[in-house]
Amino acid sequence: MYPRLITLGPITIYSFGLMMGIGFFVASFVLHKETVRKYMIHDFSVELTQFLRSMYAILVAVLVIAYLIESGISGFIASLETNSTKTLVILAGIGALGVALFQKKSSKWFTADTSAFIVVISILAGVTGSKLLYVIENIEQLGRTPFDTIFSPGGLTWYGGFFLVTAILYYFTKKLDIPFLRVCDAAAPALMIGYGIARIGCHLAGDGDYGIPTDLPWGTNYENGTYPPSVAFRDFPEIVSRYGVNGIIPDHIPVHPAPVYEFLAGVLFFFVLWKFRTSFKQNGLLFMMYLIFSGSARLAVEFIRINPRLLFGLTEAQLFSVILIIVGVVGFFVLQKKNNIEIQPSKV
């Protein structure tokens, strides 16, 4: 595995970050193509400014509260004394960003069409929602170390980001009287391919998203990853008892490359969605198909991944996946029935 690809002086390019960036770039390109095809080139400058202001206010409030709870005023003073330059630079940066965002004419600076607006929402609200779900899952840890729990680079739960992004997009599209499901249809192929590409970053980083040990020919060695098997499996005694040596899973043991499976599923489902994107006349059908595909892929891969089982022998991700599949199936048939009713010729 290659968690760090290139180091140039003080700058290190990480494989996970690079693939996330590539995934967003490809998804943005696909999304822009679809918004143009669907004649959805709206000006979201005012809405983007409103969103950025809200995110900034929330970030500053959480930052201050978490820092004061964990370190207190004395900790801030100590930080100012020992790292005065760094602390002042951070404070100046936060202040300058606030001034820029809250200028009366700032909406002219943050211009965005439909696709750009969705991308920004997906990045910022996606990370926020993912972290929010992680914090809820680790509420006890939040009480002990709130700052580290909230602002650590790890602990991102994809479904939290998905639900928050969907809710925010629904709010803004309803506010502007733009068909929400039409926007969702445009985003469906982009979401699928973007997620698939990002999973390659998990594979290259070896961050623990892989599966259980296997003797299949494509079993992968993750011993050089950021989260090697000896660490990843230590809380799973049933796996240690079967594959361990002296109570430890060897780091070189071949395991299922689950992120690669998700990448392949993402690419396959992307092409299916891309093929059907012009076939449906009713808004929402393509997005419901995406929910079914996305939920099914995650539901399946979780059976070989190393995550705790919460209910009915399913992991948290699988429970969310079941919800998405149910919503997708029910929504597809409801919208299809609605479409058939609408196009049915009137009886004379």
N, C-alpha and C positions, 0 to 999 in steps of 0.2 A: 504494500500500500504506500501511497505517497501523500501524506497529510500536507507536507510543505513541498511545493513544486520548485520554486525559485526564491533565492535570497539575494537581494541586491543591496548591499550595505545594510541600512536599518529597515529596509522594506522587505517583507516576506509575503509571497503570493501563496495563499493556501488553496488547496484543491477544492475544498468545500465552497469557499467564497467565490472562486472562479466559476465553478459550475452553476452556482446560484445566479451569478451575474449573466452567464450565457443563457440560462433558462429564462430569466426575465427578459433578456434581449429578444430571444426567439419568440416568446409569448407576446411581447409588445408588437413585434412585426406582424404576427398572425392576427392579433386583435385589431391592429390598425387596418389591415386588409379587409377584415370583416365589417368594421364600422363604416368604412368607405362604401363597401358593396351594399350595405343596408341603409345607406343615406342617413347615417346617424352622426354627422359632423356638427356637434353642438359646441357652443362656447361655455366651458365650465370654469372660467377664470375666477368669477366671484365665488363660486362654490368651493373651488380649490383653496382660495384664500381663507374662506371661512373654516374649512377643514383643518388647514395648517395652523391657524390661530388656536383652534380648539385643542389640537394635539400638543401644541407648544404649552398652552396653559396647564394641561393635564400633566405633561412631562415635568414642568418646573415644580408644580405642586407636589407630585409624588417624589421627586428628587429631594426637595427640601424636607418633607415630612420623614421620608425613610432615613435620610442622613442624620436628622436631628434625633430620631428615635435610637439609631444605632450608635452615633458618636457624640451627640449633644453639642452644645455651644462650645464646651471646652475642647472637644475634638476638632471642631472647625477652626478654632483659634490656633490649636497646635499645628493643624495642617497648613494654616496660613503662615505660621512662623517657620516651619521646616521646609515647606514647598511653596513659598510665597509667589514665585514667578509662575509656576504651573497653575496654582490656584487662581491667581489673578487673570491669567490668560483664559481659563475656563469660564470664569465669571464674566469677563469681558465678551467672550464669544456668545454666551447665553444672552447677555444684555443686548448685544448688537443684533442678534437674530430676532429678539423680541421687538426691537425698534423697527427693523425692516418689515416684520410681519404686520405690525399694527399701524403702519402708515396708512393714511386715508387712500392713497393711490396705489397701494401694494397689489391690488387685484390686476393692475396693468402689468406688473412685473411677473406674476405667476400665471402666464397664459397657458391654457390647456384645452385641447379638444377632448372628445369622448374617450379615445383610447389612452391618451396621456393621463387623464384624470383617473381612469380605472387603474392604471399601472401604479400611480402614486398612492392611491387608496390601498391597493393590494400590498404594497411594500410596507407602508407605515401602519395601517390598521391590521395587516396580516401579522406583523411582528408583535404588535400590541395585544391582539387577541390571543395569539399563541402563548405569550408570556402570562397573560391574565389567567388562562386555563391552568397553566403550570403552577402559578401562585395559589390558585384555589385547591389544586391537588396537594400542595405542600404548605398548607396553612400553618402548621406547627413550626416549620422552618422559617416562615415569614416572621413569626413572633420573635424568633431568636436573632436572626440576621436579616432584617428587612431590606437593607440596601443591597447586599450581595444576592439575595434571592430574586429581587426585581431586576437588577441591572447586570447580572452575570450573563455572559454570552451564550450559555447553554440553556437547556430547559425550554425548548420551543415545541409546543404541541400543535400540529398542523390544523386540526379541526377547530381549535379555538380561533385561529386566524380566519379560517374559511367562514365561520358563522358571523364574526364581527364584520368582515368585509361585505358579506351579503346584506347584512342589516343596514350598513351605512349607504351602500349603493341603492338599496330600496328606498331609503329616506330621501336621497337627493333626486332620484328619478321620479318619485311621486311628487316631490316639490316642484319639479320642472315639467310635470305632466308628460314624461317620456315613458313609453311602455317598458316596464321593468323586465319582463320576460324576454323581450326583444334584445335588450342589452345582455341578458344572461346567455341567450343563444349565441350572440357574437363572441362572448367570452369563453364559451365551452371548449372549443378546440384549443384555444390558447392556454387555458388552465391545464388541459390534459398534457400537452407537449411540454409546457414549462415545468410541471411537476415531475414528469419523467426524466427530463434532463437534469434537474436538481438532484435527483436520486443518485446519479452518477457521482456527484460530489460526496454523498454519504459513503459510497463504495470506495472511492479513492482515499477518503479520510479514515476509513475503518473506525467509525464512531459508535459502533455497537448496534447498528441497525441491521446487522446480518442475522442469519438464521441458525438453527441448531446444527450440530455436527452431521456430516454426511460422507458416504463413500462414493458418491456419484463422481463421474469424471471431471465435472466442472466445479467440484468443491474447491473453495478458495481459502488461501492462507491470509489471515488478517493480523499476524503477530506484530507487524510494524505499524499498525493503525494506532489511532489515539486512544482506543478502548479495546485492548486485546482480549481474547477469549478468557484468559485466566481471571480477568477482572469482571468481564461481562457476565460470566456464568456463575460467579461465586455465590449469588443469592438464589440459585436454582439447584437445590440438592438432588432432585431427581435426575438432572442432567449430569451433575458431578459424579453421582454414584455409578452412572452407566459409562461415562466416557473419561472420568478423571483418573489421574495417576497420583497416588498419595493424597487424595482429597483436593486436587487442583486440576483443572482442565488445561492441558498443554496449549501454549499460545500458537503452536504451529499446526494444530488440528484443523483439517479442512471442514468448512462449514458452508451452508447454503448462502450464496451471494444474493440475499433477498433484495437489496437495492437494484441489482441488475435485473431481477425478475420484474420489479416495478417499472424500471425504465423500458423494458421490452413491452410490458402491458400498456404503458403510456403511449409509446409509439404506435402500437397496433390500434388502440382505441382512438388515437388522434386521427389516423387515416380513415377509420370508420366514420367518425364525426365529420371529418372534412368531406367525405363523399356524400353524406346525407344532409349537409348544411343547406343545400338548395332544394331539397326534396320536400321539406315540411313547410306548409303554408301557415299553420297555426303557431303563433309565438309560444315558446316554452317547451315544445316537444324535443328539440335538440338538447336543451339544458337538462330535461328529465332523463334523457338517454345518458348524458354525461354523469348525472348522479348515480345511475345504475352501474355504469362502467367503473366509475371511481370507487364507489362503495364495494363493488364485487372484487375488484383487484386488491383493495386493502384487506377486506375480509379474508380472502384466500391466503395472502402472504403472511398474515398474522399467525396462522396455524403453525408456521415453522420459525417464527421469530421468538425472541426471548423477552417477552413482556408478561407481567403478572396477569393472572386470570381473575376477573372481578365478579362476573355473574354468568351463570349457565355455562361455565367453562370458557367464556369469551373474555378477551382483553377489552380495555377501554376503547381502543381504536376500532375493534370489531363491533362493539355496541353502537358507536357512532355510525359505523358503516351500514349496519342493519337499518338504522333510522334513515340514512340517505337512500338506501335501496328501496325501502317502503315508500318514502316520499316520491322517489323517481317513478316507481311502478304505478302507484295510485295517480300521481300527477299526469303521467303519460296517457293513461286511459281516460281520465277525466277531460284532459285537453283534446284528445283525439275525438272523444264523443262530442265535445263542444264544437269542434271543427266540422264534424259530419253533419251536425244539426244546422250549422250556419250555411253550409253549401248545399243542403238538401233543397231541391227545387220545390217551389210552392205548388200546392195542389189546387187545381182549378175545378 
